[in-house]
Amino acid sequence: MTKRTVSRVAILGCGRGGPAEACHFTKEGFEVRLFELPGMARNIQPFQEKGGIEISGAITGFYTPKLMTTDIAQALRGAEVIMLTSAAMGHQAHFESMAPHLEDGQIIVVNTSYFACLRFRDLIASTGKRVYLAESNLLPYMVERMSPTSVRLDGIKDEWWVAALPSTDTPHVVEQVGQVFPPIKAAPSVLYTSIRNENPVVHPAVVLSNLALVDHTKGDFEFYGYGMSPSVGMVADGVDADRLAVARKFGLTLPTYAQYQSAAYAKYGSRGNNVYEVFHTSQAHLPAKYAIPSVAEFNLFNEDVPYGLVPLASLGHQIGVPTPTIDAMIHLACLVTGIDYRQAGTTMEKLNLADKTIEQILNLVATGA
């Protein structure tokens, strides 16, 4: 058995993924520090007051992390691995918070990519610290925050793809972080993990194909069950086809959404040849409901459109790959929310990639230069 060289894990973000990770890693014997931004202290205070976190589902019990805090210096001190679990909208604030307190040798893993390594590589470089910057394609769990003091863990992924920037750092990251989460797999590059982020394939398609249902119920329906009809699944399959076309232009071979879902959630019964089928066979997904006060206020929507679909469309247009279904999703999203997601979202210009060729982008993610 390989001796652990990782013992302390800082988990940043206390929405749904962070508390689930805190329980899981505490259960596995790691010293866990759970952090939330001071401006979002309401997310962590109930856990602090109760003295821990209740979890049900794939893991059950009551777990008390070593530290639950809004002090980023305390959370990061001596931590070998830093897991950033917040939604993409919170990435900037978390990176700015952690930057002054980073230590040489620490590994940062952004748990759901959204082009995070490319977005924050300059900020990390400005710290002068030798840290490892990495991202995963998705959060390693299917999890919901059930109450101020509890989460329900519906599923733990059987595979979790991670890459570092530069990709030459990936083997070290995978070896170290694999001690914390063994299903980790090495991805070719952060371009792979960001394009492989499967969330934008599904969430906008379900919302935009069920607008009347969303307006009338405010999300009180099984999102992946009732909301995912065969026709809605075909819309998601169209988004997936655009995503895979962009990947192929870079020589990247990605699984279809159906192939990914069947592998990641096989133990929960997920199987099928298209998006509709893999959701309607997945016991981890069928019960899920999301509060949707309005489309414009739905966190998953406001994450997946500007940070997921917009950069895919921007990248596709730059390299000459049409993304018609993604473009349609963005157009409808702007129409029904009144938000200009193309202006607000992540574009190649914002990533300082607008003047780069395919070969130059591939070299950047491989070497960091």
N, C-alpha and C positions, 0 to 999 in steps of 0.2 A: 504494500500500500504506500503510495507517495506521501511523503511527509508534507504537511501543510506549511506553506510560507506566507499564507494570507490568514490573518486572524481578525482584523478590524475592517469593517465595511461601513462607509458613510452612505446613507440613502437620502437623496435630496428630493423633496416633493412629498406632500402628505395628502394627496387626493384619494386615489384608490390603489394604484400600483405600489406606491411607497409603503403604505401600511401592510400590504400583502407580502412584499419582499421582506419587510422587517420581521414579520412573523416567521416566514419560511427560513430565513437565514439565522434567526435566533434559535429556532428549533434545531437547526443543523449545528449549533454550537459556536457560531461566530459572534464576536462582539459587535453589536449593531448600534449605530448612531443615526437616529431618524431626525431629519432637519426639515423645517419649513421656513419660508421667507417671513420676516416679521410682519410684513403687510398682509400675509395670509395666515396669521397665527390662529385664526378661528378654526383652521383645518386640524391643527395638532393639539389645541387646548383640551378638547374632550378626552383624548388619549392620556394627556398629562394628568388631568384631574382624576381619571379612573385608575391610573397607574399601569396601563397597558392597553392591548388591542385584542378584541374578540374576533375570532375568525371561524368561519364554517365552510363546509364543502370539502374540497380535496384535502385541506388541512383543517383540523378542528382544535379549538382550545383557546386559551388566554395566554398571550405572550407579552413579556415586558422587555423591550430593548434596553440595552445598557444606558442609553441616553436618548431623550426626546427633547429637542431644543430648537430655538430660533436663533441661536448663536452659531454662526457658520464656522468661526475659528475653533470652537470646541468640537464641532461635528467632524471637521477635517483633520484635526491634529492626530498624526500617527496612523491615519487610515491608509491601508494599502490600496484599496479599491473604493472608488466613488461611483455610485450608481445614480444617475440623474433620471428620475421617473416622471417628471412633470410633463404636462402637455407642451407642444411646441411653442405655444404662446408664452410660456413661462421660461423658456430656455435662456433668453437674453438676460433676464433678471438673475437667474441662478448662476450663469457664467460670470456676470459682473460681480456677484456676491462672493463667489469662491476664488476668483483670480488673485486677490492679494494674500490669500492664505494657503496657496498650493505649496506642496513640498516636492522636492526632487524624487522621482521614482514612482509617484502616484499614478494610478490608472483611472481615467475618467471614461465611463461607458454611458453614453446617452442611450437610454433604453428603447426609444423609438426614434428612428433616424431623422427623417425630414431634412436631409442635407445638412445636419448639424455640424459635422466636422468641417465641412467646407465653409459654413457660415461663421464658425468661431475660431478657425485656425489662426487668424491674425491676432485675435485677442489673447489666445493662449501663448503664442510666440512672444507677445509683448511682456509677459510676466518674467521671462528670462529663466524659468524653471524647466528642467528636463522632465516633463510629464508625458504620459502616453494618452493620446486623444483617440477615442474609439466610439463606435456606435453600433447598435443592433438594428435589425430590420423592424422588429416589433417588441413590445413589452412581452416578457416571457409568460404572462398569465392571461387568462380570461377572468376578470375580477370586477366586482361591483362594490361600491361603498353603500352599505345597507342602512347605516345610521351614523350619528356622530362618533360612535365608539366601536363600530363593527364593520367588517368586510365579509363578502362571500366569495370564495375562490372556486370558480366553476371548472377551471382547467389549468393545468401546467403543461406548457409545450414540450414535446418530445425532441424538438430541434430549435435552436436559437442561433441565428447567424450574426456574427460580429466581425468587423474589420476595423483596423486602425488607419490613421493618416499620419505618416505614410504606411503603405501596406507592408513594408518591411518590418514594421513593429507588430504586425498581427500575431505571429507565432508566440511572442512573449505575452501579449494580452490574453490570448486564448488559454495558454498554459496557466496563468495566474488566476484569471476569472473563472476558469473551469473548475477550480477548487471550490468556488462558491456556488456555481450553477453548472453541473456536469453536462447537461444537454447542449452546451455551447459548441458551435461549429465555426471554423474559419471561413470567412467570405473572401473573395478575391480582392475587393477594394471597397472603399466607402461609396463609390459610385454604384456598386452592386447592392450594398445594403439600402441605400436611399431609393434606388429604383425598385428594389425588391420590397419595400414597405408596402404591404398589401392593404392597409387600412383605407387609403383613398379610393381603392377599387369599389368598396362596398358602401361605406357610410353615406356619401353624397348621393349615390344611386338610389338607396332606399328612401332617403328623405325626399329627394326631388320627384320620385315616382309615387310618393304617398302624401302629397301636400295637403289634400283635404283631410286625410286621416290625422296627420300631424297637427293641423290647425284645430280640429275638433276634439282630439283626445289629449293633446299636450304630451304625447309620448306614451300614453297608457295602452300600449299594445306590444306584443312580442316582436321586437324589432327584427330579428333574424328569422322569425317564424311567420307570423301573420303578415309582416311587412315585406317579406321576401317571397313573392309569388314567382311563377315561372317567367312571366314577362319582365318583372323587375330584375330577375337573375340575368336575363339576356342583355339588359342595359349594363349591368355590372360586367358581364363578359365582354361587352364592347369597350368599356374603359380598360379592362385587362389587356385586350388585344393591342390597344394603343401603347400601353405601358411596355409590353413585351417587344413591340416594334422599335421603340426607342432603345431598349436594352440591346437588341440584336445589332443595331448600327454600331455599337461599341464592342461588338464581339462577345457580349455577355449572354450566356444561356441561363435563363431563369425558368423556373417551373410556372405553369399556369396557376391562377389562384386556386383552382380545384385541386391541382396536384399538391400545392403547398398545404392546403387545409387538410387534405387526406393524410398527409404525413405528420403534420404537427398535432393533429387531434385524433389520430387513429384510435387511441385507447378509449375515446369517448364516442366511437361509432361513426365518425365522419368519413364519408366515402362518396364518390360520384365523379362525373365527367364535366360538370359545370357548376357555377356558383350556386344556383338554386339547390341542386342535389346535395352538395357538401354541407350546406347549412341545415337542410331538413333531415339530415341523418346525424347531426352533431348534438349530443345531449348536453354538451357544455354551452352551446349557444342558444338553443331554443327558448330557455326561460328568460333571457335577458330583456329588460325594459330600460329605457332611458328617459329621464325627465327632459322634455323639450318645450320650454316656455314659449319659444317661437323659433323659427328656423335661424334667424340672426343671432339668437342667444344659445344655440346648441353648441356646446364645446367641441364635440367631435367634428361637426360640420365646419366650424371656424378654425379647426386644425387642419383637416384634410383638404379643404379647398385651397387656401392661400399657401400652405406649407407643403402640400402634396401634389395637387393637380396643377397648380400654376407653374411650379418649376418643371414638371414633366412636359407641359405644353411649351414652355419657354425653351427648354433644352431640345425638344423635338423640332421646333421651328428653326432653331439655330443650325441644326445638323441636317435639315431637309427631310424630316420624317413627319408626315401628316398625323395629327392627333384629333380626328373629327369628333369622336364621342367625348373625349376629355374637354375639347373646346365647347361643346354643347353644354356639358355639365357646368363649366365655369360661367358661361353666358346666362344660364338659368339661375345659377346661384346669385349672380349680381342682380338679376332682374327681381327675384323674390325678396331679397334682403335690402336692396338699395346700397349695398357695399361694393365698391370697385375692388374686387379681389385681385385683379391683374395689377393694379397699382399698389395695393397693400401687400401682396404676396411676394414670395421669393422668386426672383428672376435671375437669369444668368448675369445681368448687369450687376445686381446686388451681390452676387457671388464672385464678382471680378473675373468672370469666365467668358464674357461676351465676345472678346476678340480672339478666343482660343479655338483651335481646330480639335477634331476628335483625338488626334495623336497627342496634342499638347495636354488635353484634359486627362487622358490616360496616363501620361507621364507624371502629371501633377499628383494624382492619387497614388501612384506607385512610389514616387520618390519624395513627395512633399515640396518639390521645387518646380 
